Amino acid sequence: MTVPSQPIGVFDSGVGGLSVLRALRAELPYERFVYLADSAHAPYGERGDAYVGARTHAITQYLRAQHGIKALVVACNTATAAAIHEVRSRHADLPLVGLEPALKPALSATRTGRVGVIGTRGTLTSAKFAKLLASVAGQAEFVTQPCDGLAHAIERSVAQPLPSHPSATEIRALCTRHLRAMGRFGTKAGQMDTLVLGCTHYIFAADDLRALVGPQVRFIETGEPVARQTRRLLQSAGLLAKEPLGGAHAGPPPVQLLTTGALDPLQAAAQRWLELPADCCAQVVIP
């Protein structure tokens, strides 16, 4: 029997989904979380659907069997596009939230009617994204750009946060190349005044992206909408945790961060982006 005290599972191909976990913790302060970074098999965005689907199913099964999760947030646009429908059918009893590029929120934000969308090639060439794009056809012009290499560069940069590190230089170069290929950003007619960040990693390159598009272009990412949807699902299922474990005076609920790859990058990301201690991180093997 599922009860409110069980944790919420969150997973991504790497550390990018920590941006979603950050939003989830802000929206759901009394919940326990188990986050899994499948870093040994990243990046998902440059692999085929069959591979990503197999990993998604293996991780879902692991989180259910080993951690007894009460809900799952697939904090990865590529995994959502490749596998979310099959996961729903196999785990019909599990509240499930996936990600997709936030095209509909972008419609409300744009004033010029031109919206840029950046994401992995796996996300932007998927049938799921094509269906999403078709659903907003005629309401705005969407300029899409697969950002090959960017998520992987951000992943590699985590353990080396110094701006002078080669990975930081690579991130700036990739952002420059991909955004320049899209056209002009700005608030004038014909320019893109809104940029959808269609990969959870990209918010961690926000400073580089902002330097390229200017201060008036609005960024749209998915962490907060996903957190609100997770709250709604838990409430409707009667599974929302209403107070911290140990009572109202207890500290924040525990968070477990797991990785199938090297431990150091996850520990560095936890400290840098979530202010969590290194000892909340562990390495696991998921065949």
N, C-alpha and C positions, 0 to 999 in steps of 0.2 A: 504494500500500500504506500503510495506516495504522500509525503507530508511536507508542510512548509519549511521545516528545518533542513531539508536536503539541499545540496548546492545546485547552482546553475552552471552548466558546462558552457564554455566558450572556446572556439578554436579557430585558428587561422594557419596558413602555410608557414608563418613565421611570427615576427614580433609586431607586424603592422596592426593586427587585431587588438593590440593593447590600447589603441585609440578608442575602440569600441568598448573595451573593458572599463576604461576611464569614465566614459559616459554612463555605462551601466551602474558603476559604483556610486556615481553622483545621484542618479535617479532612484536607485534601490539600495539605500544605505544600510539596511538591516540584513541583506542577503549574503550568503556564502557563495564564493565562486571558485571554480576550477578552470584554469585557462591552459590550453595546450597549443604550443607552437610546433608545427610539424616541420621544423627547420631542416631536418635531415633529407627531406623530400622537396624542399622549395627550390625554385619558385614554381608555384602552380600555374601561373599565368602563361608560361611558355611550354606547358605540357598538354597532352591530349585529354579529352573528356573522360576516356575510359580509365586512365591513370588517376586523375583527380577524383573520379567517382569511387574508385576502389579505396583510395586513402580516406575519403569522407566516410564511407561505410565502416572501415576498420576503426577509425577514431570514435565514431558514434558508439559503436559496440563497446569499445574500451571504456569510454566515459560512463556508460550505463553500468557495465559489469563491475568495474573497479572503484567507481566513485559514487554510484547511485544517484546520478543527476536527476533533477525533477524537470528540467527544461534544457534546451540546447539552443545556443546562438551561434550560427555559422557566420563568423565574423570575417568572411572572405567572399568577395564578389565572384571570383572564379569558381570556387567550390559551390556556391549557391547556384550559379548558372549551369554547372555541369551535373549536379547531383541532388538538388533540393527536392525535386518531385519524387525521386526514388526513395530518399530518406523518409519523406512523409508517408509513403505507402508502406515501408517496412516497419516504421515506428509510429504507427497511427495514434498511439496512446501518449506520445511525448510532445508537449508543447514545443514548437519549433519556430525559430525566427531566422530568416536569411537576409542577405544584403543584396541590393541592386543599386546601380547608379541613380542618384536622386534627381531624375529628370522632371518629375512632377513638381517638387519643391522649387526647382529652377525656373519653371514657368511662372511661378508667383513672384520670383525675384527679378527677372529680367525686365528691362524697360526698352532695350533696343530690339528685342526679339531675336537676338543671336546669342547662342549659348555654346560654350566650349565644354567638351566632355573628354577627360583623360582617364585611361584605364589600362589594364593589361590586355594583350592581344586575345587571350583566352576569354576574357569577359566581353570585349567589344565585338568579337566575331561569333559569339554564341547565339543560338536560336532564341534563348530567353531574352537577350538584349534586343535582338531584332524585333521581337514581339513587343517589348517595352517601347522601343522607338516608334513602332507603328501606332501604338496607342496614343501618342502625342503628335502624330503627323499633322502638319498644317497649323499647329498652335505656336510654333517658333521654329527657327532654323538651328539645328544642332550640328556642330562641327566636331566630329569625333577623331581622336588621335590615340592609337595604341602606343604606349610608352615603353617600348622594349628596353629591358635592362634597368629601369628606374627602381622598381620595387626591390630587386636583388641588390642594387647599390646601396639603398637605404638600409637593407638588412645587414649588409657587411659593415656599414658605418657605425653601428650601434656601440660596439665595444671601443671605438676610437672617435670620441666626440670632438676632438680638436679640429677647428676649422681648417687647419693647414694639412690635415691628413689627406692622402690621395683619394680616399673614398668620398670625402666632402667635395673635392674638386670634380670628381666624376659625376656626382649628383648634380652639381651646378651645370656641368656641360650637357648632361642628358636633359635636364629641364629646359635649357636654352634651345637645344636642337628640336625637341618635340613641340614646344610652344611656338617657336618661330615657324614651324611647318603648318601651323593652324591658321595663321593670319593675324589681323590686328585686334588687340584688346583695348577697351576703353568705353566711354559712355556716349560717344557720338554715333550717329546713324551709320549702320553697316558694321559697327564694331561689336565684339563680344564683351558684354558687361558682366557676365556670370560664368564661372568655371566650376563644373562638377568634378569633384575628386572621386573618381570611380574605383579607387583602390584604397584600402585602409592604411597602407603604408604612406600614402602621399601627404597626409596632413603633417607628417614629420619632416617634410621638405617644404613646408609652407613659406618659410622665409625666402628660400630661393625662388619659389613660384611667385611670391608677392613682388620681389624685386624685378621680375620680368613683365608682369601684367599691370603693375601700378596699384596705387592705394584704393582706387574707386571700384575695382572689379570685385564682385562678391564671390566668395568661395562657398560651395555647398558640399557638405560631407554628410555621412549617414549615421554617425555615432548617436546623436541625440534622438532622432526618429526611431532608431532601432531600440534604444533604451525605453522609450515611451511605449512602443509596441510590446516589448517584453513585459512591462508592468501590466498592460491591459490583458495579455494572455494569462499571466499568473493570477490576476484578480478574478477573471472569469472562471478559472479552474479551482479557485479557493486555495491557491498555493503561495500566496504572497506572505513573506515573513513580515511580521508587524512590529517586532522589537528585537534588539540585539540578543544574541545568546548570552545568558547570564543576567538578563534584566536590563532595565533602562540605563543603569550606570556602568554597564560594561563598555569596553572599547570597541572599535570597529570589528566586524566579523572577519574571520581569517580568510585569506586568499591564498590558494595554491597555484603556482605557476610551473608548468611542466614543459619540457622540450624533448624532441627526439634527436636534436642536434647537439652542438657544443653548449655547455652550460654558461660559459662566461658571457656571451652576447645577451642571453635572456636576463642574467643578473644585472648587467649594465643597463639594459632597457628598463628593468623594473625600478632601479634606483633613479634613473634619469627622468623617466616619464610618469611614474606612478608613486615615487618616493617610498617604495617598498624595499625591505631589507633583502639581502642576497639569500638569506636562509629560508625564504619562502619559495625558492626555486629548486627544482629537482630534474634529473634526466631520466627518461623512460624509453623503453623499446616497444614499439607497436609494429609488428610484422605486416 
